[in-house]
């Protein structure tokens, strides 16, 4: 097979030695500044778009030139280097994230004097380009291929140039080791070496290897700078081995791997074992090799090595402390770069997979877990949008939910500003101007996807026990999800009916001050809301048991309570306020409550059945067992009457005793006149203001 070397170059008149090693460069260790100045000039000249492409010995060569260069030993060398590059990138990303998020490196780096920054940058060049370094190639110093390392780029804007370069090496998720090496795209470099997507397999493998080496060189320089900044001395070591059979090759390779693994013999052996398996499994030949018809004639036809094996995914190097990336956190959209603080947030969430978000302070961190299916579903959808793209409407939703969870709003604002930068700044400006971001929309596809993730994790198992994934033929019902201390953000949903949802707040009586902030008016006993004595009918003669009298008194004196329950597992003697957050559920519950108080359980078993049936799913995860609720209702409405109704309830179906008719929860007969009274009382109290501000009572 012939090798053809193209002579098509604008610089063919120059001696080959000068083309390979341009200029007599100063010593990079003893004359570092002069070396940087000279290499910068050459690099800028090579990457000057107004000038012809500089000489490169491999540009415009054809596939048959590269085929002999890519035998199985060379391919294995490429595979090994790509794996090293992946591991180095992973380590660098973790270090950069730690520096930026935990040590405020960005602020401290730009605050350094020019001389201090220069010291760190120069030392890194000395280390990288000195004796024993890997920075020299047949094309001269690798720096000549890296305009990113030109001095002006590194020091511009008081060192921001180096910071920007450093951030390009941050992964999207530090707990998901890369399986393909990073390539910093540089179109001019690709033109110089002759890379394009139409290259033949061997040519592509060879030229892509140059691209990986260029990126790794830049990453190594960044690592040296931050090592020097941290006061750590870097020592270069060189290892040499010959290619032969697998075992001797890997045996010669082992000292370098051991150094790379910080002397950890277990990790070293694991690496070598992976490489041996990779070598055995590498697909060196295609399906057309060793054809049967050739064998029958005593011939053996073999194609060139199947070099695309080089591009197979590398095997990540996992450590015992390695976290597993959560499947419910998506990757970012193309072009969106996550901040170091957001990467830290994601890593902590990976450490605590049952948490929905982590609130961070200077001293501590605490996890937030939403215990309502509907609220957790919408919050996780919005959180993922923020993490994927910095979506401002979704971030506004996350902010409003966490505003209720975090005691110090200033700490929350600082955290979200660090994590999402400009996106959160825009939200704060919009709020200051009185024009908050629009409420986000949630699709049924997003809801289904999140519910499936919850099912897979075993979360909300009771609520999702009857949920069937998918959208085809799915029945939904409209729901409104209101969030924020003042409930000033409402998201409307089409919620699947085959879930059990709970949309209530349960708090110890007397602790409901934050609920009051949702109302547009102060909540006092004299306000004409649903709990005013004029709105709650007096029970008929002989129907007001002592326990019911106590219930009525508490409702009169606590206008935000929809009902008061006892029997909480941790505080069985403490009364707990029940407050419905869903608009439709609230109206229905108050309507049936009104009828039950007026008529009593014997005359109106339908209302009692509704209240029992709606409280069971609503109290999920609230530590108030239904046995305690049933016992309380027996004390309030009569033991025989309540037990008779309980016998009529089977699962989600109520079978009325007097006529045998069956009803699901939403079809238990209601009184429209009661609903009108309740709506008017809610509007008067200032509850659900956004939904009722334009409501007019029907005559």
N, C-alpha and C positions, 0 to 999 in steps of 0.2 A: 504494500500500500504506500503510495507516494506521499511525501510531505511537500506542500507548496507554501512558500513564504512570500506573501505579497510585498512588493516594493512600492506600492502606491502611497506615498507620503510626501508632505510638503517639505520635509527635512531630510530627504534621502542623501543629500550631498554631504551631510555631516558624518564624521567617523562614528562607527557603531559604539565605541567606548564612550564617546561624549553623549550619545543619545541615551545610553543606559545610566550613566552616572554624570548628570549635568553639573558643571562647575566644580571647582575645588572649594568645598564648603568649609567654613571655620569649624573648629572643634566645639561640639555642642556642650561639653562639660566645662571647659576652661574659658570659652568665649561664647557663652550662651546667647547673649543679646545679639551679637553679630550673626550667629547661626540663625536665630529667629528672623532677623532682618533679611538675610539672603534667601532663606527658604520661603519667606513670605513673598518676596519679589518673584521667585520662580513659580510659586503656586498661583499667584494672581495672574501671571502671564499665561500659564497653562489654562486657567479658567476664564480668561478674557473672551467673551462671546464674539467680540469684533475681530478676533484673530483666528487663523486656521487652526485646526486641531493639531496638537503636538504629536510627535512621533510616539507610536506604541507598537511594539513588535507583534502583537497578536491581533490588532485591529484589521478587519477585512480578510482575515484568514478564513478558509472554508472548513467545513466539518471534518474532512479527512486529515487536516492538520492536528486536530485535537484528539482524535480517536486513539492514537498510540499513547498519548499522554495520560489517558484515563484508564489504566489497568486496575485490577481489583485492589491492589495495595494502595494506590493513590485514592481510589474511591473511599476506601476505609479510612484513610487519613482525613479526607474531607468530612466524612461523617463524624469522626471523632472531634475535629475542630469545631464543627457546627454545634456539637453537643456542649463543648467547652464554652462556646460563645453564648449559648442559651443560659448556662449556669452562671456565667459571669454577669450577664445582663440582669438576671434575677437578683443576684447579690447586690449589684449596683443600685437597682431600683429600690430595694429594701433600705439600703443605706441612705439614699437621697431622701426617701420619704421620712425616715427617722430624723434626719438633719433638719428638714424643712418644717415638719410638724411638731417635733419635740424640742428642738434646740434653736428655733427661730433663725435658721441659717440665712435665709434671704435678707432679713433686716441686718443681721450682723455682718454679712459679706459686703453689702453696699455701704455699711457704716465704716468699714476699714479705710484707712488712708490708701492713696494710690501706691505708695511704697510697700505697704503691708500686703496688698493684693498681688503686687508684682512679685514679691518674694515667693508666695505660694505657687504662682503660675510658672515662674522661672525654675523653681526646684523640681516641679513635675516634669518639665521638659528635660532637665538634666538627667533625671531618673529614667525617663523613657528612652532617650536617645543615646545614653551613655554606653560604655562597654558592657557586653552581655545582653543588651536589650534586643527586642524582636522588631525594632522599628525600621530596619534596613531590608529592602527587597532588591531584586534585580532591576527595579525601576528607580532605585535611589531611596532616600528616606520616605517612609510612608506618609509623612507630613505633607509632602508635595501633592498628594492626592486629597488633602483635607483642607479646603478653604475655611471650614468651620473652626480650624485651629490657628488661623491667622491672628496675629496679636491684636489688631484693631477690632476684630470681632469679639475677642474674649474680654477686652477691657472697656468696651463702649458702654455708655450710660452708667458709669461708676460700677462696672462689673456685672451689670444686668445681662450682658451678652453671654458670659459664662453660665449664669443662672438659667438663662433660656435654653442653652445647650444641654445643661444638666437635666432639665425637666423633660427633654425629649426622650430620655432613657427611663422615665417612670412608666411602669406597666399599668394596665387598667385595673389589675387586681393582684396584689403582691402574694396572695395565697393560691394563685393559679400559675405555677411555673410555666414559662414559655416552652413550646415544643418546636418552634421555628425561630432561627436567629433573627435578631433585629437587623434591618437594613435601612440606614438613613439615606433616603432617596437624594441623588445628586445627578440631574440629567446630563450635565456637561461631562461628568466622570464616565457615565454610561456611554456617551458618544466617544470619549477618548479610547476606551477599551473595546468598543464595538459591541456592547451589550444591547440586545433587544429581544422581545418575546418570540421573535421568529427564528432565533438561533437554533441550530441542531442540538440534539441531546448532550453530546460530549462538549460542544462549545458552550452551551448554557451552563453546564455543571462547572466548567473551568472558570468562566468569566464571573459567574455568580459567587464563586469562591473568593474572587478578588473583592467583590462588593461586601461580602461578610467580613473579610479581613480589614477593609477600610473602616467599617463601622466599629469593629472590635478595637481598632487602634484608637479611635476617638473615645470610646468608652473607657479604655485603659487609662488614657490621659485624664479623663474626668475623675476616675478612681484615685489616681495619684495625687491630684490636687486636693481632694477632700481628705485623703490620708495624711498629707503634709499639713493641712489645716488642723487636723486632729492630733498632730504630733506623733504620728506613727511612721516608723522607718520601713521602707519597702526594700526587699532584697530579691534581686533577679537570680534565677537559677536556670541552667540550660541542661537538657537531657537529650541524648542521641540514641537512637536504636535503628537497626536495619529491618527492612521488610523481609519476611520469609513466610513461615506458616503462622497460623493464628496464635498458638500458645507462646512461642518464643517472642513474637511481635508484642503481644500484650504483656509479657513478662518484662520486656524492656521499657514498656510504656508505664509500668506500675509506679516507679519512683515519682514521676511527674504527677500522676493522679493522686498519690499519697500526699504530696505537697499541696495540691489543689484542695484536698479534703482536710487540710490542717492536721495531718497525721492520724486521722481517724481510720484505723485499719478496717473496721466494719464497713464504712462507707466506701473505702477504696476497693475492697473485695466485691462489693455490690456493683460498683462502676465497671470493674473488669468483667464480672459475670454478664452484665448487660451488654457490654461490647462484644463478648464472645458470641452471645446469642444473636446479636445484630449481624455479626459477620456471617454466621451460619445461615441466617434467614434472608440475607440480602439477595435480592433478585438480580443476579448478574446477567442473566440471559432471558430472552423473550420466549413466547410460546412456540415460535417457529424453529427454535434450535433443536438439533438432534431429531430430524424428521425420520420416520420409520422407513420411507422409501430409500433414503440415503444409507441407512444402516444395512439394509438388505443387500446393497451393492458394495458393502465394505467401506463406505465413506462416512465421514462425520462432518456435517455442516453446522457451523457455529457462527451466529451473528456477532457483531461487536458487543462489548459489555453493555448491559441494560442500565445505563448510567443514571436514569431518573431515580434510581434507588437512593441517590444522594439526598433527594428532596423529601424523603420520608420523614415523618415526625420524629424528633429526638425523644429519647426516654428521659423524663424529668428525674432529677436527683432528689428524692424525698428524704426528709429527716424525721426522726421520731416526734419532734415538736412541730412538724409541718401541719398547718391547719388545712382543712378542706374548704374550698370555696363553695359558698351557698348557691344552690341552683336557682333560688328565687331572686337573686340580684343579677340583672342583665348586664352585658357589656355596654360600653358607651357607643353612641352612634358615631359614624366616621367623622372625624374632625373635632370632636369634643374631647378636651383633655381634662381629666380629673385632677383636682388639686391634691397636694400632699395630705391636707387635713381630711379630705373626703376619702382618700385611700386608707388613712388611719381608721376612719369610721367604719369602712367596709371590713378591714381586718378585725376590728373588735366585734363586729356583727358575725363574722365567721367564727370567732371564738365563742360567741353566745348565740347559737342558731335559733333559740326560742325567743329572742328579742326582736322588736320591730325597729327600734332606733336606740342609740346610746347618747344620753345627755352628758356632756363633758364640762367639768369645772377645772380650776387650777389644782384642786386637791384630790378630786375623786371623779368617778364615772358611775352612772347608774343606768340600768336598762329600762326601757319602756316597752311594755307588752300590753296591747289592747285586748280586752277580754270579750268584746262583742264581735261576732262574726262580720256583720255588715261594716262596722267601723274599721276593723282590722283589714278587711278586704280593700276598701277604698284607700285607706292610709298606705298600705303596701304598694298599691298601684301607683299612687302619687309619689311615694318615695322612690320607686324605681324609675319613674319619668325624670325626677330630679337628678338621680345618679347617672342616668343615661345621656341626658342632654342639657341639664340645667333649666328645664322648662319652668317658666316663672309662675304660671297659674297653678301648676302642681306644687311648686315650692311654697306658694302662698297658703295652700291647703295644709301642707306639712307644718308650716309655721303656726297656723291657727290651732292645730291639734296639739302641738308641743307647748304652745302658750298656756294651755290648761294643765300640762303635766309638769312643767318646770317652774319652780318658785320664783326665781330671779330672772326677769325678762331680759335684763342687760346681758347676762351670761349666755342666754339662748341666742340673742341677736349676734353676739360676738362669735359664737360657734358657727352659726349658719353663714355669717359673712366670710369666715375663714374657709368654710367648706365649698361655698358656691360663688363667692366673689361678686362679680358684676350682677349676676342674676338676683342675688338677695339685695344688693344696693338698689337696684331698680324697684324692687318691691317696697322698700322703705321710703323711697322718694314718692312712689305712687300713693302710699298711705298718708304721707305728710301733705300731699296735695289734695287729699280728699277724694281721690279717684283710684280705689284699689283695683288690682287685676281682676279680670272677669273670672267667674266661677268655672272651673274645669269641667269637661264632660267625660263621662266614663262609658265605654262601649260594653255591650253584653259579652263580646269576645274577651275583653280584658278581665271581666268578672269571672267568666268561666275558667280562664287560664289560672287565675289566682286561687280559685276554689279547688282546682285540681292539685295545685301545689300544696295547699293546706291538707287535702286528703292524703297526699303522698307522705307528708311529714307526721300524720296522725294528729294534727291540730284540729280543734273543733269537731272531734269525732261524733259527738252527740248531735250537733247541728247538721252534720253532713252525712249522717248514716244512710239517708235515702236519696242523696244527690247523685244524679246520673250525668257525667260530663258530656259536653257537646251542646249544640244550639238547635239542632234539628227537632222540630216539634216541641220545643221547650215553651212552657207557659211562664209568663213573667207578670209581675205586678209593679205598678209605679211606687217608688219610695223616695223620700227626701232625707238626705243626710246633712244635718246642721252641725257645724263645728265652731270652735272658738269660745272664749269666755263669755261673749255676748251673743253667741249663736248668730254671728253676722255673715257667715258664709254657708250657702246651701248648695249641695250637689244633688241633682235629680238622677235617679237610677231606674233601670228596668231590672228588677230583682227576680231571680228564678224562684218559682213557688215550691220546688222540691227541697228547700232548705228550711231549717228551723231557725228563726232569727229572734234576737232580743235587742230591743232599743230602749233600755231604761237605765236610769241612774239610781243606785241604792246607796244612801248615806245615813250615818247616825243622825237622828233628829237633833237639830241645833247646829249641824255642820254644813248647812246648805247655803252659806253666804255666797259662794261662787255661782250657785244657780240663780240667785237674785239678779246677778249682773246681766243675765240674758234678757231680762224684762226691760221694757221701756219706761216702766213706772216702779216706784218703790213698793215692795210687797209687804203690806201691813194687813192685819185682820179686818180692817174696815173697808178695804178695797172690794168692789163688787165683782170679784172673780168667781171661779167655780166653787171655791170653798167658803164663800160668804154665807152666813146663816140664812140669808134670803134666797140663796140659790140651792141649798141642800134641804130638801123637804124633810119635815119632821116625820119619823116613823109612825105608823098607825098605832093606835092604843094597844098596849100589851105586847108590842113587837120590839121595844127597845130594851134589850138586855143590858146589864151593867157593862159588859165588855164593849157593846156597841156604843153606849153613851161615852165611854172613854175614847173610842175611835172618832166620834163626831167632835168631841172637844179638841182633840189634837188636829183634826182637819180645819176647824175654825181658826185655831191659833197659829197654824202653819200653812199659809196660803199657797206655797209651792208644792205641797204634798198632794199626790193623786191618791195615795193610800198610805197607811202606816202599818208595818208588819213587825212582829216579834219572832224570835226563834233563830236568829243568826247564830251559826255554830260557835263562833268565837265569843259572842256577847248575847246569850239567849235572853237576858233581861233588859236589853237596851232596845228601845223602839227605833226602827229604821224607816226612813222616808223613801217612798217609791215615786219616781218622777219619770213619766214617759217622754222620750225625746222624739219619737216618730209622731208626726202630725196626725195621721189617720188613726193610729193605735190610741193616741191620747183622747181624741174625740170619742171614739167608740167606747173606751173604758169608762170615761166620765159619764157618758150617756147611760150605760148599763148600771153604773154605780148609783146614779140618780134614781133609776127605776127600782133597784133592789132596796135602797133605803126607804123609798116611799111605800112599796108594796109588801116587802118582806119575802123571805125565801119560799114559804109555802105557796103564796099567791103568784110569785114570779120566779119559777125555777130556771127559766131561760136566762135571765140576767145573772143568776148565781153561776150557772154552767159556763157562761161566757167568761166571767171574771176568773173562775178556776182554770179554765182552759188557756186563757191568755197569759196568766201569771206563770204557768209551768215553764214554757220556753223562755219567757222573759227573765226568769230568775236563774237561768243556767249560769254557773260560775259566780253566783252572788252569795253562796254559802248560806242560803236560806232554803232548807229542804221543803218540798211540798207537803210532807207529813206535818210539819210545823204550821204551814199555812192552812191546811185543812182543819187542824185542831183549833186554830184561832177562829176560823169561820164558824166552827161549831159553837164556840163560846159566844160569838156575835149574833148568829142568825138561827141558832137552834141545832142541837145535835142530830135529831131525827131528820130534819129537813135537809141538812147538808149531806148526810150520808145517803139519803135517797137520791139526791142529784149525782153524787159521785158514782153510784152504781150505774147511772145512765151514760157515763162517759167512758168510751173505749178508744184509746189512742187519740186520734184527731176527729172523732165522730161523737156527737151528742144525740142520743135517742130519747126523745121526750116521752115520759112515762104515760101521760094521760091519753095520747093518741097514737103513740108509736112512730111518729114522724122523726126522720133523722136529719141532722144538720151538721155541716162542717162549721168551723169557727166563724168564717166570714158570712155565713148564711143564717145564723141565729137571728130571729126576727128582732128588728130594732124599731124605735119610734122616731120618725123624722122630726117631730116637734121638739123632742128632747135634744136632738142634734143642733137645731137652731138656737135653743137656749144655751147650749154649751159653747157654740161658736161665738155668740154674743158676749158671754162671760169671759172667754179667752181673749177676745179683742179688747174688752174693757180693762183686763188685767195687764195688757201689753205683752202677752205671750204669743209666740209665733208671729211676730210683727210683720216680717217680710212676706209671709203667706197670707195674712189677713188684712193688710193695710188697705186693700181695695175691695174687701168683702163687704157686701151690703145685705142686711137681714131681709129675708123674704117676708112679704106681707101675708 
